[in-house]
Amino acid sequence: MEPLLYFVQPVSDTKAQVAIIGLMILALMDVLFGSLNAWFIQHDFSSHEFRQGLIRKLGNFGIVVAADVVDAMLLGGLELGFQPVLITVCVALILMELGSLMEIFAEMHPEISDTEWYQMLAHSKDGLHKGDGNA
């Protein structure tokens, strides 16, 4: 097999394609609803925050590309000691995007933030960020 084809093969998997497309759709929804929320609900659209968000999205894309490279190395015969990671990374990023969308929707609909399930999600997120100054 041609060495460059190893980098295409992980992305040619149907499950990986679904995960990547789902991630892209959720990322676009996050940008769209985040912008709408900032303009119309919060009345505080900051280009600085928008740029930071886009940089995070590009970073997420970089993580997906890195996962593809790792999977290609595994397909090429390198023993790295773990299983393919592209789909796992996409699923983790999809969960992050869903959490971000839930925060936006809670700002757009304050009644959501009073629900028990949203409070549970918010507290679990706060627990993850405890001690790093991002809570």
Residue pairs with C-beta under 8 A, 6 or more apart in sequence:
3 76
6 72
6 73
6 75
6 76
7 68
7 69
7 72
9 71
9 72
9 75
10 16
10 68
10 71
10 72
10 75
10 84
10 86
11 17
11 20
11 68
11 86
13 86
13 87
15 87
16 86
16 87
16 90
19 86
19 87
19 90
19 91
19 94
20 64
20 90
22 90
22 94
23 60
23 64
23 90
23 93
23 94
23 97
26 94
26 97
26 98
26 101
27 57
27 60
27 97
29 97
29 101
30 53
30 57
30 97
30 100
30 101
30 104
31 53
31 54
31 57
33 101
33 104
33 105
33 108
34 53
34 100
34 104
35 45
35 50
36 108
37 104
37 107
37 108
38 44
38 45
38 46
38 49
38 50
39 45
41 107
41 108
42 107
60 93
60 96
63 89
63 93
64 86
64 89
64 90
64 93
67 85
67 86
67 88
67 89
67 90
68 86
70 80
70 84
70 85
70 86
71 84
71 85
71 86
73 80
74 80
74 83
74 84
99 121
99 125
102 112
102 118
102 121
105 112
106 112
106 113
106 118
107 113
112 118
113 119
113 122
126 135
129 135
